[in-house]
């Protein structure tokens, strides 16, 4: 365990563990993040992290890394208590994450508050992530290529995700599938897109959403939006000013906030399909 004095606090850095979830939930509430304890549990199941505690056992900062296939890692869940922001705690934890992910293609989604820190550490902006949310309104229309998934589709969904994400994050998809409602888009006997919807934060989140076009993405999420009509729904996307954003607005999911996808190393070749909806901001 590493210790460091920051401001007037003697901090101890420890590996993140399941027993820390209640305190991590308190930390995320302090910075107005919507994560429930159950959302922290999903993050911990899919990644690893560190937590900095003060002398009396209060968590003051956190950071996690998420392996997303060979040679790729996302960094996320980077939180610093308001009383220690701008005092170097986040940089300390980020240095630890960068050391652990050395040799990988590293990406993250930066809040406005953390953007300059990541820029100073060498990360470069890649795209905006638009956070759409609100009370869901069903969209008209249907697409006969879209249906609810069955257990027999699991392998094809994982294949579609690999074709969209660009690396093998099958462990993420396999973990999220039992927690989710799902639709697939089938053409000529092949799954060419899928969408998941699960409990998250204040309600439900749409994501991942992987498809060949914005129109296909809309077709995939349309039944899931209808299933949650009248309830809080969220979707994070990197695709502004097109049919998808217009459909989200029509469905009551208005633009609420944005973060910036940043990368430390260049992203590889463009995949066959496209990720239109993020699993969440930590996982991409």
KAWO-V235713 format. One record per residue. N is the residue number from 1. RES is the residue in three letters. PSI is psi in whole degrees, -180 to 180 (none if undefined). OMEGA is omega in radians with two decimals (999 if undefined). Layout:
# KAWO-V235713
{{N & RES & PSI & OMEGA} {N & RES & PSI & OMEGA}}
This chain:
# KAWO-V235713
{{1 & UNK & 131 & -3.12} {2 & UNK & 143 & 3.08} {3 & UNK & 152 & 3.12} {4 & UNK & 142 & 3.07} {5 & UNK & 120 & 3.11} {6 & UNK & 125 & -3.00} {7 & UNK & -124 & 3.11} {8 & UNK & 17 & -3.05} {9 & UNK & 136 & 2.99} {10 & UNK & 109 & -3.02} {11 & UNK & 146 & 3.11} {12 & UNK & 127 & -3.12} {13 & UNK & 124 & -3.10} {14 & UNK & 156 & 3.07} {15 & UNK & 137 & 3.12} {16 & UNK & 136 & -3.12} {17 & UNK & 163 & -3.10} {18 & UNK & -34 & -3.12} {19 & UNK & -18 & -3.13} {20 & UNK & -9 & -3.00} {21 & UNK & -45 & 3.12} {22 & UNK & -39 & -3.14} {23 & UNK & -35 & 3.07} {24 & UNK & -36 & 3.08} {25 & UNK & -42 & 3.08} {26 & UNK & -40 & -3.13} {27 & UNK & -44 & -3.13} {28 & UNK & -34 & 3.05} {29 & UNK & -38 & -3.09} {30 & UNK & -25 & 3.12} {31 & UNK & 18 & 3.04} {32 & UNK & 30 & 2.99} {33 & UNK & 148 & -3.02} {34 & UNK & 0 & -2.98} {35 & UNK & 133 & 3.02} {36 & UNK & 165 & 3.01} {37 & UNK & -37 & 3.13} {38 & UNK & -33 & 3.11} {39 & UNK & -37 & 3.02} {40 & UNK & -39 & 3.14} {41 & UNK & -40 & 3.08} {42 & UNK & -45 & 3.13} {43 & UNK & -44 & -3.10} {44 & UNK & -31 & 3.09} {45 & UNK & -26 & -3.04} {46 & UNK & -7 & -3.11} {47 & UNK & -168 & 3.07} {48 & UNK & 160 & -3.09} {49 & UNK & -175 & 3.10} {50 & UNK & 154 & 3.10} {51 & UNK & 137 & 3.03} {52 & UNK & 126 & 3.11} {53 & UNK & 147 & 3.05} {54 & UNK & -174 & -3.02} {55 & UNK & -25 & -3.11} {56 & UNK & 20 & 2.99} {57 & UNK & 15 & 3.09} {58 & UNK & 133 & 3.07} {59 & UNK & 132 & -3.11} {60 & UNK & -14 & 3.12} {61 & UNK & 150 & 3.12} {62 & UNK & 158 & 3.02} {63 & UNK & 146 & -3.13} {64 & UNK & 159 & 2.98} {65 & UNK & 148 & -3.09} {66 & UNK & 108 & 3.05} {67 & UNK & 129 & -3.08} {68 & UNK & 58 & -3.12} {69 & UNK & 172 & -3.08} {70 & UNK & 120 & 3.04} {71 & UNK & 9 & -3.11} {72 & UNK & 138 & 3.07} {73 & UNK & 139 & 2.97} {74 & UNK & 145 & 3.01} {75 & UNK & 135 & -3.09} {76 & UNK & -175 & -3.10} {77 & UNK & 36 & 3.12} {78 & UNK & 108 & -3.07} {79 & UNK & 139 & 3.01} {80 & UNK & 134 & 3.10} {81 & UNK & 139 & -3.11} {82 & UNK & -34 & -3.07} {83 & UNK & -13 & -3.13} {84 & UNK & 4 & 3.10} {85 & UNK & 144 & -3.13} {86 & UNK & 19 & 3.09} {87 & UNK & 6 & 3.04} {88 & UNK & -2 & -3.12} {89 & UNK & -45 & -3.12} {90 & UNK & -39 & 3.12} {91 & UNK & -39 & 3.11} {92 & UNK & -49 & -3.12} {93 & UNK & -37 & 3.09} {94 & UNK & -39 & 3.07} {95 & UNK & -40 & 3.11} {96 & UNK & -43 & 3.13} {97 & UNK & -40 & 3.14} {98 & UNK & -37 & 3.09} {99 & UNK & -41 & -3.11} {100 & UNK & -23 & -3.09} {101 & UNK & 16 & -3.11} {102 & UNK & 134 & -3.14} {103 & UNK & -5 & 3.13} {104 & UNK & 162 & 2.94} {105 & UNK & 117 & -3.00} {106 & UNK & 132 & -3.12} {107 & UNK & 160 & 3.05} {108 & UNK & 167 & 3.03} {109 & UNK & 117 & -2.98} {110 & UNK & 128 & 2.94} {111 & UNK & 164 & 3.12} {112 & UNK & -36 & -3.11} {113 & UNK & -31 & -3.06} {114 & UNK & -5 & -3.01} {115 & UNK & -48 & -3.08} {116 & UNK & -34 & 3.07} {117 & UNK & -50 & -3.10} {118 & UNK & -36 & 3.10} {119 & UNK & -41 & -3.13} {120 & UNK & -18 & 3.13} {121 & UNK & 6 & 3.05} {122 & UNK & -5 & 3.11} {123 & UNK & 143 & 3.13} {124 & UNK & 141 & -3.14} {125 & UNK & 143 & -3.09} {126 & UNK & -44 & -3.12} {127 & UNK & 157 & 3.01} {128 & UNK & 143 & 2.98} {129 & UNK & 119 & -3.10} {130 & UNK & 123 & 3.14} {131 & UNK & 106 & 3.10} {132 & UNK & 135 & 3.12} {133 & UNK & 162 & 3.12} {134 & UNK & -172 & 3.11} {135 & UNK & 121 & -2.97} {136 & UNK & 140 & 3.04} {137 & UNK & 127 & -3.11} {138 & UNK & 141 & 3.09} {139 & UNK & 143 & 3.10} {140 & UNK & 162 & 3.04} {141 & UNK & 170 & 3.06} {142 & UNK & 163 & 3.12} {143 & UNK & 120 & -3.05} {144 & UNK & -11 & 3.08} {145 & UNK & -15 & -3.04} {146 & UNK & 136 & 3.09} {147 & UNK & 168 & 3.02} {148 & UNK & 146 & 3.12} {149 & UNK & 158 & 2.98} {150 & UNK & 169 & 3.12} {151 & UNK & -29 & -3.14} {152 & UNK & -15 & -3.11} {153 & UNK & -7 & -3.00} {154 & UNK & -50 & -3.11} {155 & UNK & -39 & 3.14} {156 & UNK & -35 & 3.08} {157 & UNK & -44 & 3.11} {158 & UNK & -39 & 3.09} {159 & UNK & -44 & 3.12} {160 & UNK & -38 & 3.13} {161 & UNK & -42 & 3.12} {162 & UNK & -39 & 3.12} {163 & UNK & -23 & 3.13} {164 & UNK & -43 & -3.06} {165 & UNK & -29 & 3.10} {166 & UNK & -8 & 3.02} {167 & UNK & 170 & -3.01} {168 & UNK & 100 & 3.04} {169 & UNK & 42 & -3.06} {170 & UNK & -32 & 3.14} {171 & UNK & -32 & 3.10} {172 & UNK & -50 & -3.12} {173 & UNK & -43 & -3.14} {174 & UNK & -34 & 3.12} {175 & UNK & -37 & -3.07} {176 & UNK & -29 & -3.06} {177 & UNK & -47 & -3.13} {178 & UNK & -17 & -3.13} {179 & UNK & -3 & -2.87} {180 & UNK & 155 & 2.75} {181 & UNK & 150 & -3.07} {182 & UNK & 146 & 2.99} {183 & UNK & 155 & 3.06} {184 & UNK & 154 & 3.05} {185 & UNK & 118 & -3.05} {186 & UNK & 128 & 3.10} {187 & UNK & 124 & 3.11} {188 & UNK & 40 & 3.08} {189 & UNK & 5 & -3.13} {190 & UNK & 139 & 3.07} {191 & UNK & 115 & -3.12} {192 & UNK & 26 & 3.07} {193 & UNK & 156 & 3.09} {194 & UNK & 160 & 3.07} {195 & UNK & 139 & 3.07} {196 & UNK & 154 & 3.05} {197 & UNK & 125 & -3.09} {198 & UNK & 166 & 3.04} {199 & UNK & 136 & 3.09} {200 & UNK & 135 & 3.03} {201 & UNK & -126 & -3.04} {202 & UNK & -11 & -3.10} {203 & UNK & -112 & 3.10} {204 & UNK & 156 & 3.09} {205 & UNK & 138 & 3.00} {206 & UNK & 117 & 3.09} {207 & UNK & 148 & -0.02} {208 & UNK & 153 & 2.97} {209 & UNK & 117 & -3.10} {210 & UNK & 130 & -3.08} {211 & UNK & 173 & 3.14} {212 & UNK & -18 & -3.10} {213 & UNK & 165 & 3.08} {214 & UNK & -38 & 3.13} {215 & UNK & -40 & 3.09} {216 & UNK & -39 & 3.10} {217 & UNK & -42 & 3.11} {218 & UNK & -43 & 3.13} {219 & UNK & -38 & -3.12} {220 & UNK & -39 & -3.07} {221 & UNK & -16 & -3.08} {222 & UNK & -49 & 3.14} {223 & UNK & -32 & -3.13} {224 & UNK & -38 & 3.06} {225 & UNK & -45 & 3.14} {226 & UNK & -37 & -3.12} {227 & UNK & -21 & -3.11} {228 & UNK & 22 & 3.14} {229 & UNK & 134 & -3.14} {230 & UNK & -4 & -3.12} {231 & UNK & 164 & -3.10} {232 & UNK & 131 & -3.10} {233 & UNK & 148 & -3.09} {234 & UNK & 149 & 2.98} {235 & UNK & 133 & 3.10} {236 & UNK & 126 & -3.06} {237 & UNK & 153 & 3.07} {238 & UNK & 19 & -2.99} {239 & UNK & 91 & -3.14} {240 & UNK & 164 & 2.90} {241 & UNK & 36 & 3.11} {242 & UNK & -169 & -3.11} {243 & UNK & -37 & -3.10} {244 & UNK & -48 & 3.14} {245 & UNK & -39 & 3.10} {246 & UNK & -40 & 3.13} {247 & UNK & -40 & 3.11} {248 & UNK & -44 & 3.10} {249 & UNK & -43 & 3.12} {250 & UNK & -32 & -3.13} {251 & UNK & 6 & 3.10} {252 & UNK & 2 & -3.14} {253 & UNK & 90 & -3.06} {254 & UNK & 158 & 3.11} {255 & UNK & 122 & -3.07} {256 & UNK & -39 & -3.05} {257 & UNK & 176 & 3.02} {258 & UNK & 155 & 2.98} {259 & UNK & 174 & -3.09} {260 & UNK & 122 & 3.00} {261 & UNK & 128 & -3.14} {262 & UNK & 153 & -3.12} {263 & UNK & 145 & 3.09} {264 & UNK & -30 & 3.08} {265 & UNK & 156 & -3.12} {266 & UNK & 142 & 3.03} {267 & UNK & 143 & -3.06} {268 & UNK & -158 & -3.05} {269 & UNK & 154 & 3.13} {270 & UNK & 132 & -3.13} {271 & UNK & 169 & -3.11} {272 & UNK & -45 & 3.09} {273 & UNK & -177 & -3.07} {274 & UNK & 140 & 3.02} {275 & UNK & 109 & 3.13} {276 & UNK & -21 & 3.09} {277 & UNK & 129 & -3.12} {278 & UNK & 150 & 3.01} {279 & UNK & -47 & 2.89} {280 & UNK & 179 & -3.03} {281 & UNK & -24 & 3.10} {282 & UNK & -40 & -3.04} {283 & UNK & -21 & -3.08} {284 & UNK & none & 999}}
